[in-house]
Amino acid sequence: MDSTEKQTKCYEELNRGSGKGCYGKQKPADSDSLKNLNNKDSSAEISYLIFSYYGIHIGYDLDVIIYKAAEKAFQYFCRRIAFFGDESVDEKQRIVKETNRLLAKRIPGLIATAASESGGQLQFDKRHREICEELMLLYERTGGLSFGVAQRWLNQTLMNLVVIDDCVALGGVSLEKARKYFHVPVEQNVLRVASEKRRGRYRNALYLPCAPYRDENTGLVQMSWYRHGATLSFEHWGYREYMEFQTLIRERLKEIVESEQKTYRDPLDWALQAYIEAA
């Protein structure tokens, strides 16, 4: 969530065109389809909002919508990916497109896993890690992709899909059932609200020492309060501190909801509010 207008303009070139993406030319919806599933309001204003921000027309297939959501997610952190330096612009764009295609292919199964009766948090976490590792493999020959960047790409895409679904219902996936298992995207604003030590600074503060830093003496990563300049940025996170962060967030939010201090629908609901507050 640290994108700039310049970054956005640069990566719009990856998939430019009215409905034309990696899956080919897509036919925009006709006027009758503006009354979408589940009686959700799909007015011209909502259609404009979704198109102008995500490049999505109502009526696009699910894989195209996921691709667009992943493409938008990439714009938030595109400068955090370290290529070796000798790759051409075309090669870099090719790998980014391949990553977005992989997410478009894997995410429906991830959501289905969480929404199924035999699913649940453990199954979602397992599949989530597998997808992140697949993303990391795509970048092995070009400089590598950290787990921290992979989780951001996947989690931010899922968050984008939740936002899109809230405006225009998506067919083919059960986000309503699955989203309670989604992970909190690790980025600076959300991390600050979660791990701020000072009382009263944020309404959605969790007061958790869950921000990783690297000990200068031992070189080991440990969890503490958020400290500007010392806390590791998300691209330097590994799987261990990432899952410790997710677990601490889940446990604290459960305590807050059970004690009726605040009401959050799920961790993603908290993350959205935390980001808006701190950004």
Backbone hydrogen bonds in HBPLUS format (Angstrom, degrees):
<---DONOR---> <-ACCEPTOR-->    atom                        ^
c    i                          cat <-CA-CA->   ^        H-A-AA   ^      H-
h    n   atom  resd res      DA  || num        DHA   H-A  angle D-A-AA Bond
n    s   type  num  typ     dist DA aas  dist angle  dist       angle   num
A0002-ASP N   A0076-TYR O   3.39 MM  74  5.31 151.1  2.48 128.6 131.1     1
A0008-THR N   A0004-THR O   2.99 MM   4  6.29 163.6  2.02 154.9 159.3     2
A0009-LYS N   A0005-GLU O   2.99 MM   4  6.18 164.8  2.01 149.6 152.9     3
A0010-CYS N   A0006-LYS O   3.00 MM   4  6.15 156.3  2.05 145.3 152.2     4
A0011-TYR N   A0007-GLN O   3.03 MM   4  6.28 161.8  2.06 156.7 159.4     5
A0012-GLU N   A0008-THR O   2.98 MM   4  6.07 122.5  2.32 143.8 157.8     6
A0014-LEU N   A0011-TYR O   3.17 MM   3  5.36 158.7  2.22 101.5 108.0     7
A0015-ASN N   A0012-GLU O   3.34 MM   3  6.10 153.1  2.42 115.0 119.6     8
A0019-GLY N   A0017-GLY O   2.88 MM   2  5.81 109.9  2.38 117.6 101.0     9
A0026-GLN N   A0019-GLY O   3.05 MM   7  5.09 138.0  2.24 121.3 133.9    10
A0021-GLY N   A0024-GLY O   3.46 MM   3  5.33 168.6  2.48 120.6 119.2    11
A0024-GLY N   A0021-GLY O   2.98 MM   3  5.33 161.7  2.01 118.4 118.8    12
A0033-SER N   A0030-ASP O   3.12 MM   3  5.67 139.7  2.29 111.5 121.5    13
A0034-LEU N   A0031-SER O   3.18 MM   3  5.56 164.0  2.21 111.2 115.4    14
A0040-LYS N   A0037-LEU O   3.21 MM   3  6.34 176.6  2.22 133.2 133.5    15
A0047-SER N   A0043-SER O   2.94 MM   4  6.20 162.6  1.97 152.6 158.1    16
A0048-TYR N   A0044-ALA O   2.88 MM   4  6.03 152.9  1.95 143.1 150.2    17
A0049-LEU N   A0045-GLU O   2.97 MM   4  6.21 158.6  2.02 145.8 151.6    18
A0050-ILE N   A0046-ILE O   2.98 MM   4  6.21 169.2  1.99 158.1 159.4    19
A0051-PHE N   A0047-SER O   3.00 MM   4  6.11 157.2  2.05 144.8 151.7    20
A0052-SER N   A0048-TYR O   2.79 MM   4  5.86 169.5  1.80 156.1 159.5    21
A0053-TYR N   A0049-LEU O   3.10 MM   4  6.12 151.3  2.18 145.6 152.2    22
A0054-TYR N   A0050-ILE O   2.94 MM   4  5.61 154.4  2.01 137.3 145.5    23
A0055-GLY N   A0051-PHE O   2.69 MM   4  4.24 133.7  1.90 116.2 127.1    24
A0060-TYR N   A0057-HIS O   3.16 MM   3  5.90 152.3  2.24 143.4 141.6    25
A0064-VAL N   A0061-ASP O   3.17 MM   3  5.48 124.9  2.49 103.8 116.9    26
A0065-ILE N   A0061-ASP O   3.13 MM   4  6.45 156.9  2.18 151.7 158.7    27
A0066-ILE N   A0062-LEU O   2.93 MM   4  6.22 161.9  1.96 157.8 161.9    28
A0067-TYR N   A0063-ASP O   3.00 MM   4  6.13 156.9  2.06 139.0 145.8    29
A0068-LYS N   A0064-VAL O   2.94 MM   4  6.19 159.5  1.99 149.8 154.7    30
A0069-ALA N   A0065-ILE O   2.89 MM   4  6.14 153.3  1.96 147.1 155.0    31
A0070-ALA N   A0066-ILE O   2.85 MM   4  6.08 153.4  1.92 151.9 158.8    32
A0071-GLU N   A0067-TYR O   2.86 MM   4  6.08 152.1  1.94 146.9 155.3    33
A0072-LYS N   A0068-LYS O   2.95 MM   4  6.18 153.5  2.02 145.5 151.7    34
A0073-ALA N   A0069-ALA O   3.02 MM   4  6.22 152.1  2.10 138.2 146.2    35
A0074-PHE N   A0070-ALA O   3.02 MM   4  6.27 153.3  2.10 147.5 153.5    36
A0075-GLN N   A0072-LYS O   3.15 MM   3  5.37 132.7  2.38 101.4 113.3    37
A0076-TYR N   A0073-ALA O   3.05 MM   3  5.67 151.1  2.13 115.0 122.8    38
A0077-PHE N   A0074-PHE O   3.17 MM   3  5.74 146.4  2.29 112.7 120.6    39
A0080-ARG N   A0077-PHE O   2.82 MM   3  5.44 165.4  1.84 127.5 132.1    40
A0084-PHE N   A0142-THR O   2.99 MM  58  5.67 129.0  2.25 121.4 126.9    41
A0092-LYS N   A0088-SER O   3.02 MM   4  6.35 158.8  2.07 151.8 157.1    42
A0093-GLN N   A0089-VAL O   2.96 MM   4  6.18 161.2  2.00 150.2 155.5    43
A0094-ARG N   A0090-ASP O   2.87 MM   4  6.04 146.2  1.98 140.3 150.3    44
A0095-ILE N   A0091-GLU O   3.09 MM   4  6.34 156.3  2.14 148.2 152.7    45
A0096-VAL N   A0092-LYS O   3.07 MM   4  6.33 159.2  2.11 148.6 154.4    46
A0097-LYS N   A0093-GLN O   2.95 MM   4  6.13 162.1  1.98 149.4 154.0    47
A0098-GLU N   A0094-ARG O   2.94 MM   4  6.15 153.3  2.01 143.7 151.7    48
A0099-THR N   A0095-ILE O   2.91 MM   4  6.16 149.9  2.00 145.9 153.8    49
A0100-ASN N   A0096-VAL O   3.00 MM   4  6.32 160.8  2.04 151.0 155.5    50
A0101-ARG N   A0097-LYS O   2.88 MM   4  6.13 152.2  1.96 148.7 156.6    51
A0102-LEU N   A0098-GLU O   2.95 MM   4  6.17 151.4  2.04 142.5 150.2    52
A0103-LEU N   A0099-THR O   3.01 MM   4  6.34 157.8  2.06 151.1 156.7    53
A0104-ALA N   A0100-ASN O   2.97 MM   4  6.19 154.6  2.04 142.8 149.9    54
A0105-LYS N   A0101-ARG O   3.00 MM   4  6.22 136.3  2.19 140.0 151.6    55
A0105-LYS N   A0102-LEU O   3.12 MM   3  5.05 127.4  2.41  92.7 106.7    56
A0106-ARG N   A0102-LEU O   2.89 MM   4  6.11 152.3  1.97 151.7 159.2    57
A0107-ILE N   A0103-LEU O   2.92 MM   4  5.64 166.8  1.94 151.4 154.1    58
A0110-LEU N   A0106-ARG O   3.13 MM   4  6.42 151.8  2.21 149.7 158.3    59
A0110-LEU N   A0107-ILE O   3.05 MM   3  4.89 114.8  2.50  94.2 110.6    60
A0111-ILE N   A0107-ILE O   2.92 MM   4  6.15 163.6  1.95 163.2 165.7    61
A0112-ALA N   A0108-PRO O   2.93 MM   4  6.09 156.4  1.99 143.6 150.9    62
A0113-THR N   A0109-GLY O   2.91 MM   4  6.06 149.0  2.01 142.9 150.7    63
A0114-ALA N   A0110-LEU O   3.24 MM   4  6.54 156.9  2.29 145.0 149.7    64
A0115-ALA N   A0111-ILE O   2.94 MM   4  6.14 151.8  2.02 149.4 157.9    65
A0116-SER N   A0112-ALA O   3.00 MM   4  5.95 130.8  2.25 143.6 153.2    66
A0119-GLY N   A0116-SER O   3.11 MM   3  5.07 159.7  2.15 103.0 108.5    67
A0124-PHE N   A0120-GLY O   2.99 MM   4  6.15 157.3  2.04 151.5 158.8    68
A0125-ASP N   A0121-GLN O   2.82 MM   4  5.98 166.2  1.84 154.9 158.7    69
A0126-LYS N   A0122-LEU O   3.01 MM   4  6.16 157.2  2.06 144.9 150.9    70
A0127-ARG N   A0123-GLN O   3.05 MM   4  6.24 169.0  2.06 149.5 152.2    71
A0128-HIS N   A0124-PHE O   2.80 MM   4  5.88 156.3  1.86 153.0 160.8    72
A0129-ARG N   A0125-ASP O   3.02 MM   4  6.20 158.9  2.07 146.3 150.5    73
A0130-GLU N   A0126-LYS O   3.15 MM   4  6.43 156.9  2.21 145.5 151.9    74
A0131-ILE N   A0127-ARG O   3.02 MM   4  6.30 156.3  2.08 151.2 156.5    75
A0132-CYS N   A0128-HIS O   3.07 MM   4  6.35 163.0  2.10 151.7 156.2    76
A0133-GLU N   A0129-ARG O   2.95 MM   4  6.20 155.7  2.01 150.3 156.9    77
A0134-GLU N   A0130-GLU O   2.99 MM   4  6.28 142.2  2.13 140.4 150.8    78
A0134-GLU N   A0131-ILE O   3.08 MM   3  4.98 120.4  2.45  92.5 107.8    79
A0135-LEU N   A0131-ILE O   3.01 MM   4  6.37 154.0  2.07 150.9 157.5    80
A0136-MET N   A0132-CYS O   3.01 MM   4  6.32 155.2  2.07 146.4 153.3    81
A0137-LEU N   A0133-GLU O   3.07 MM   4  6.28 145.3  2.20 140.4 148.6    82
A0138-LEU N   A0135-LEU O   3.16 MM   3  5.43 131.9  2.40 101.8 113.6    83
A0139-TYR N   A0136-MET O   3.18 MM   3  5.59 148.8  2.28 107.5 115.9    84
A0140-GLU N   A0137-LEU O   3.26 MM   3  5.27 172.2  2.26 109.6 111.1    85
A0142-THR N   A0139-TYR O   3.11 MM   3  5.21 161.1  2.15 108.5 114.4    86
A0144-GLY N   A0139-TYR O   2.77 MM   5  4.71 140.5  1.92 156.0 147.4    87
A0150-ALA N   A0146-SER O   3.08 MM   4  6.36 163.6  2.11 149.4 154.4    88
A0151-GLN N   A0147-PHE O   2.84 MM   4  6.05 165.5  1.86 160.5 162.7    89
A0152-ARG N   A0148-GLY O   3.27 MM   4  6.33 151.2  2.36 132.2 139.9    90
A0153-TRP N   A0149-VAL O   2.98 MM   4  6.24 156.6  2.04 152.2 158.0    91
A0154-LEU N   A0150-ALA O   3.04 MM   4  6.30 169.0  2.05 155.3 157.5    92
A0155-ASN N   A0151-GLN O   2.73 MM   4  5.71 166.0  1.74 152.8 157.3    93
A0156-GLN N   A0152-ARG O   2.89 MM   4  5.59 156.0  1.94 137.1 144.7    94
A0157-THR N   A0153-TRP O   3.17 MM   4  6.12 146.5  2.29 132.1 140.9    95
A0158-LEU N   A0154-LEU O   3.04 MM   4  6.35 158.2  2.09 150.1 155.7    96
A0159-MET N   A0155-ASN O   2.92 MM   4  6.18 154.7  1.99 145.4 152.7    97
A0160-ASN N   A0156-GLN O   2.90 MM   4  6.12 155.4  1.96 143.9 150.4    98
A0161-LEU N   A0157-THR O   2.96 MM   4  6.27 152.6  2.04 147.6 155.1    99
A0162-VAL N   A0158-LEU O   3.03 MM   4  6.34 149.4  2.12 146.0 153.8   100
A0163-VAL N   A0159-MET O   3.07 MM   4  6.40 156.8  2.13 150.4 156.1   101
A0164-ILE N   A0160-ASN O   2.89 MM   4  6.17 163.0  1.92 152.4 157.3   102
A0165-ASP N   A0161-LEU O   2.80 MM   4  5.92 162.6  1.83 148.3 153.6   103
A0166-ASP N   A0162-VAL O   3.02 MM   4  6.17 140.7  2.18 139.5 149.3   104
A0167-CYS N   A0164-ILE O   2.98 MM   3  5.27 140.7  2.14 104.1 115.6   105
A0168-VAL N   A0164-ILE O   2.82 MM   4  6.05 173.5  1.82 166.8 168.0   106
A0178-ALA N   A0174-SER O   3.08 MM   4  6.22 150.0  2.18 147.8 157.1   107
A0179-ARG N   A0175-LEU O   2.94 MM   4  5.50 162.1  1.98 151.3 151.1   108
A0181-TYR N   A0178-ALA O   2.98 MM   3  5.93 169.3  1.99 132.9 136.4   109
A0182-PHE N   A0179-ARG O   3.03 MM   3  5.07 157.1  2.09 105.5 112.8   110
A0191-LEU N   A0187-GLU O   2.96 MM   4  6.01 161.4  1.99 160.1 166.1   111
A0192-ARG N   A0188-GLN O   2.93 MM   4  6.09 153.6  2.00 149.3 155.4   112
A0193-VAL N   A0189-ASN O   3.23 MM   4  6.53 163.2  2.26 150.2 153.4   113
A0194-ALA N   A0190-VAL O   3.05 MM   4  6.25 152.9  2.12 147.8 155.6   114
A0195-SER N   A0191-LEU O   2.97 MM   4  6.05 155.3  2.03 150.3 156.2   115
A0196-GLU N   A0192-ARG O   2.89 MM   4  5.43 107.7  2.43 149.0 154.8   116
A0206-LEU N   A0193-VAL O   3.31 MM  13  6.78 149.3  2.41 145.4 147.6   117
A0208-LEU N   A0194-ALA O   2.99 MM  14  5.97 161.6  2.02 152.9 157.6   118
A0226-TYR N   A0195-SER O   2.92 MM  31  5.25 171.1  1.93 136.1 136.4   119
A0205-ALA N   A0202-TYR O   3.40 MM   3  5.09 164.1  2.43 101.2 101.6   120
A0210-CYS N   A0208-LEU O   2.82 MM   2  5.34 132.6  2.05 106.5  91.8   121
A0211-ALA N   A0224-SER O   2.82 MM  13  5.18 166.1  1.84 158.4 155.2   122
A0224-SER N   A0211-ALA O   2.87 MM  13  5.18 151.3  1.95 126.8 135.4   123
A0232-LEU N   A0212-PRO O   2.76 MM  20  5.75 168.6  1.78 155.8 159.5   124
A0213-TYR N   A0222-GLN O   2.83 MM   9  5.57 150.3  1.92 157.8 167.9   125
A0222-GLN N   A0213-TYR O   2.86 MM   9  5.57 162.1  1.89 166.5 169.4   126
A0215-ASP N   A0220-LEU O   2.84 MM   5  5.47 164.4  1.86 163.1 157.8   127
A0219-GLY N   A0215-ASP O   2.70 MM   4  5.01 143.6  1.82 138.9 149.4   128
A0230-ALA N   A0227-ARG O   2.98 MM   3  5.38 153.4  2.05 126.2 134.5   129
A0231-THR N   A0227-ARG O   2.88 MM   4  5.39 170.6  1.89 161.3 158.7   130
A0236-HIS N   A0233-SER O   2.92 MM   3  5.83 168.1  1.94 133.6 137.6   131
A0237-TRP N   A0234-PHE O   3.07 MM   3  5.31 168.1  2.08 116.1 117.6   132
A0242-TYR N   A0238-GLY O   3.15 MM   4  6.17 148.8  2.26 144.7 154.1   133
A0243-MET N   A0239-TYR O   2.95 MM   4  6.11 165.8  1.97 157.1 158.0   134
A0244-GLU N   A0240-ARG O   3.06 MM   4  6.27 152.0  2.14 146.7 155.3   135
A0245-PHE N   A0241-GLU O   2.97 MM   4  6.05 155.4  2.03 140.8 147.1   136
A0246-GLN N   A0242-TYR O   3.02 MM   4  6.36 161.7  2.05 149.3 153.7   137
A0247-THR N   A0243-MET O   2.95 MM   4  6.04 163.4  1.97 146.7 151.1   138
A0248-LEU N   A0244-GLU O   3.02 MM   4  6.15 163.6  2.04 149.4 153.7   139
A0249-ILE N   A0245-PHE O   2.99 MM   4  6.20 158.9  2.04 153.0 159.0   140
A0250-ARG N   A0246-GLN O   3.02 MM   4  6.25 165.7  2.04 151.4 154.8   141
A0251-GLU N   A0247-THR O   3.02 MM   4  6.21 167.1  2.04 152.8 156.2   142
A0252-ARG N   A0248-LEU O   2.99 MM   4  6.12 164.0  2.02 149.6 153.9   143
A0253-LEU N   A0249-ILE O   2.99 MM   4  6.10 166.5  2.01 155.3 159.2   144
A0254-LYS N   A0250-ARG O   3.01 MM   4  6.16 151.4  2.09 146.0 153.9   145
A0255-GLU N   A0251-GLU O   3.09 MM   4  6.36 154.6  2.16 144.4 150.7   146
A0256-ILE N   A0252-ARG O   2.95 MM   4  6.24 158.5  2.00 151.5 157.4   147
A0257-VAL N   A0253-LEU O   2.96 MM   4  6.12 165.8  1.98 150.5 153.7   148
A0258-GLU N   A0254-LYS O   2.94 MM   4  6.01 163.9  1.97 148.9 154.0   149
A0259-SER N   A0255-GLU O   3.00 MM   4  6.06 146.4  2.11 143.8 152.1   150
A0261-GLN N   A0256-ILE O   3.08 MM   5  5.42 151.3  2.17 159.9 160.4   151
A0260-GLU N   A0257-VAL O   3.07 MM   3  4.95 155.0  2.13 100.3 107.7   152
A0269-ASP N   A0266-ASP O   3.02 MM   3  5.28 123.3  2.35 106.0 120.0   153
A0270-TRP N   A0266-ASP O   3.21 MM   4  6.65 156.7  2.27 153.8 160.1   154
A0271-ALA N   A0267-PRO O   2.92 MM   4  6.18 157.2  1.97 147.4 154.0   155
A0272-LEU N   A0268-LEU O   2.97 MM   4  6.22 156.3  2.03 151.0 155.7   156
A0273-GLN N   A0269-ASP O   3.21 MM   4  6.47 163.7  2.24 148.5 152.4   157
A0274-ALA N   A0270-TRP O   2.79 MM   4  5.98 157.3  1.84 154.8 162.3   158
A0275-TYR N   A0271-ALA O   2.92 MM   4  6.02 160.7  1.96 148.1 152.6   159
A0276-ILE N   A0272-LEU O   3.15 MM   4  6.34 168.2  2.16 148.0 151.0   160
A0277-GLU N   A0273-GLN O   3.05 MM   4  6.18 154.8  2.12 144.0 150.9   161
A0278-ALA N   A0274-ALA O   3.06 MM   4  6.23 154.8  2.13 149.6 155.4   162
A0279-ALA N   A0275-TYR O   2.89 MM   4  5.70 149.2  1.98 156.6 162.3   163
